[in-house]
């Protein structure tokens, strides 16, 4: 698979250690395709993520949501617009997302992804698209949605879209032990 087969690109890739120092030996063998494969495999292997937002007083807030994702690396989640993380997003769209398999054990060959960007509620055709992507990942969602009653509190749930601008990928099997690869997300394909 070549980089142009992805609908998203990672630019400015750097291999760093846990302290943030550049790792020249890991940098030499770095490939955008390998990092993208690792990133998308991490997203595919788990459906629950942690997302962090900023409270109005500047303190952090974290919660967990089920998510779906698009080939353009946009993450979609369903949430109550009155929840703390969603009201935080109305004031400050900055958000960070962490995706990892919680069954990993210390000392193993670990993997995970951290994404940094902006999040907003979806409306109109974007909300329909978000719902389609979400429903294709979670087949039980369609049945659940069909059984909701008009007075059900869940009627007020909305889809949100998170568009990362930066990514940090950790995959000890594919990228090396203790190696984090960071880069900028670019969604426009150029040949």
C-alpha positions as CSV (number, residue, x, y, z in Angstrom):
1,X,0.0,0.0,0.0
2,X,1.4,3.4,-1.0
3,X,0.9,6.7,0.8
4,X,-1.4,8.1,-1.9
5,X,-3.8,5.2,-1.3
6,X,-4.7,6.8,2.1
7,X,-7.2,9.7,2.1
8,X,-5.1,11.3,4.9
9,X,-1.4,12.0,5.2
10,X,0.9,12.5,8.1
11,X,3.6,15.1,7.5
12,X,6.7,16.1,9.4
13,X,7.0,12.7,11.0
14,X,9.5,12.5,13.9
15,X,10.5,9.5,16.0
16,X,10.9,10.5,19.6
17,X,11.5,8.8,22.9
18,X,9.3,9.0,26.0
19,X,11.2,12.2,27.1
20,X,10.6,13.9,23.7
21,X,14.1,13.6,22.4
22,X,14.5,12.8,18.7
23,X,15.6,9.2,18.0
24,X,17.8,9.3,14.9
25,X,18.1,5.5,14.6
26,X,14.3,5.1,14.6
27,X,13.9,8.1,12.3
28,X,15.9,6.5,9.5
29,X,13.4,3.6,8.9
30,X,10.3,5.7,9.3
31,X,7.6,5.4,6.6
32,X,4.4,7.3,6.4
33,X,2.6,4.2,5.2
34,X,3.8,2.1,8.1
35,X,2.7,4.8,10.6
36,X,-0.7,5.3,9.0
37,X,-1.3,1.5,8.9
38,X,-0.5,1.3,12.6
39,X,-2.7,4.3,13.4
40,X,-5.7,2.9,11.6
41,X,-5.2,-0.6,13.0
42,X,-5.2,0.9,16.5
43,X,-8.5,2.7,15.7
44,X,-10.0,-0.5,14.3
45,X,-9.0,-2.7,17.3
46,X,-10.9,-0.8,19.9
47,X,-14.1,1.2,19.9
48,X,-13.8,3.1,23.1
49,X,-11.6,6.2,23.5
50,X,-10.8,8.7,26.2
51,X,-11.3,12.3,25.2
52,X,-10.1,15.4,27.1
53,X,-11.5,18.8,26.9
54,X,-10.8,22.1,28.7
55,X,-13.2,23.4,31.4
56,X,-14.0,27.2,31.3
57,X,-11.7,27.6,34.3
58,X,-8.8,26.1,32.3
59,X,-8.8,22.7,34.1
60,X,-8.9,19.5,32.1
61,X,-11.9,17.2,31.9
62,X,-11.8,13.6,30.6
63,X,-14.5,11.1,29.6
64,X,-14.9,7.9,27.7
65,X,-17.0,7.4,24.6
66,X,-17.6,4.9,21.8
67,X,-16.3,6.2,18.5
68,X,-16.3,5.5,14.8
69,X,-13.9,6.9,12.3
70,X,-13.6,7.8,8.7
71,X,-10.9,7.2,6.1
72,X,-10.1,10.9,6.4
73,X,-9.3,10.4,10.1
74,X,-12.3,12.1,11.5
75,X,-13.7,10.5,14.7
76,X,-17.4,10.6,15.4
77,X,-19.1,10.0,18.7
78,X,-22.7,10.3,20.1
79,X,-23.2,12.3,23.2
80,X,-25.5,14.5,25.2
81,X,-24.9,18.2,24.2
82,X,-25.4,19.2,27.8
83,X,-22.7,16.9,29.2
84,X,-19.6,18.5,30.6
85,X,-17.3,17.6,27.7
86,X,-19.8,18.9,25.1
87,X,-20.5,22.2,27.0
88,X,-16.7,22.6,27.2
89,X,-16.5,22.3,23.4
90,X,-19.0,25.1,22.9
91,X,-16.5,27.4,24.6
92,X,-13.2,25.9,23.5
93,X,-13.2,23.3,20.6
94,X,-9.7,22.0,21.6
95,X,-9.7,18.3,22.3
96,X,-7.3,15.4,22.7
97,X,-8.2,11.8,22.2
98,X,-6.4,8.6,23.4
99,X,-7.1,5.2,21.8
100,X,-5.6,2.1,23.2
101,X,-6.4,-1.5,24.1
102,X,-6.9,-1.6,27.8
103,X,-6.1,-5.3,28.0
104,X,-2.4,-4.7,27.2
105,X,0.0,-5.7,30.0
106,X,3.0,-3.8,31.2
107,X,6.2,-5.1,29.6
108,X,4.4,-6.3,26.4
109,X,4.6,-4.9,22.9
110,X,2.2,-2.0,23.4
111,X,0.3,0.2,21.0
112,X,-1.8,3.3,21.1
113,X,-2.7,6.6,19.5
114,X,-3.0,10.1,20.8
115,X,-4.8,12.7,18.6
116,X,-4.9,16.5,19.1
117,X,-7.3,18.8,17.3
118,X,-10.8,20.4,17.4
119,X,-14.2,19.0,17.9
120,X,-17.7,20.3,17.1
121,X,-21.3,19.2,16.9
122,X,-22.5,17.9,13.5
123,X,-25.5,19.4,11.7
124,X,-27.5,18.6,8.6
125,X,-25.8,16.4,6.0
126,X,-22.7,16.1,8.3
127,X,-24.9,14.7,11.1
128,X,-26.3,12.2,8.6
129,X,-22.8,11.2,7.5
130,X,-21.7,10.9,11.1
131,X,-24.6,8.6,11.9
132,X,-23.9,6.5,8.8
133,X,-20.3,6.0,9.8
134,X,-21.3,5.3,13.4
135,X,-24.0,2.8,12.4
136,X,-21.7,0.9,10.1
137,X,-19.3,0.4,13.0
138,X,-22.0,-0.4,15.6
139,X,-24.7,-2.5,14.1
140,X,-26.6,-2.5,17.4
141,X,-27.0,1.3,17.2
142,X,-29.6,1.1,14.4
143,X,-31.8,-1.2,16.4
144,X,-31.3,0.9,19.5
145,X,-32.3,4.0,17.6
146,X,-35.4,2.4,16.2
147,X,-36.7,1.4,19.6
148,X,-36.3,4.9,21.2
149,X,-39.6,6.5,22.3
150,X,-40.4,10.2,21.6
151,X,-40.0,11.0,25.3
152,X,-36.8,9.1,25.6
153,X,-34.0,11.2,27.1
154,X,-31.7,9.7,24.4
155,X,-33.6,11.7,21.7
156,X,-31.5,14.7,22.6
157,X,-28.2,13.0,21.8
158,X,-26.1,14.4,19.0
159,X,-23.2,13.4,16.9
160,X,-19.9,15.2,17.2
161,X,-16.9,15.2,14.9
162,X,-13.3,15.4,16.0
163,X,-10.8,16.5,13.4
164,X,-7.2,15.8,14.6
165,X,-4.5,18.2,13.5
166,X,-1.6,16.2,15.1
167,X,-1.1,12.6,15.9
168,X,1.2,10.6,18.1
169,X,1.5,6.9,17.3
170,X,3.0,4.3,19.6
171,X,3.4,0.7,18.2
172,X,6.3,-1.2,19.7
173,X,5.8,-4.1,17.2
174,X,5.9,-2.0,14.1
175,X,7.8,1.2,15.1
176,X,10.2,0.0,17.8
177,X,10.3,-0.3,21.6
178,X,9.8,3.0,23.3
179,X,9.3,4.9,20.0
180,X,6.6,7.5,19.6
181,X,6.0,8.9,16.1
182,X,4.5,12.3,15.9
183,X,3.3,14.2,12.8
184,X,0.8,16.6,11.4
185,X,-2.5,15.4,9.9
186,X,-3.2,16.6,6.3
187,X,-6.4,15.5,4.6
188,X,-5.8,17.0,1.1
189,X,-4.3,14.6,-1.3
190,X,-1.7,16.0,-3.7
191,X,0.1,13.9,-6.3
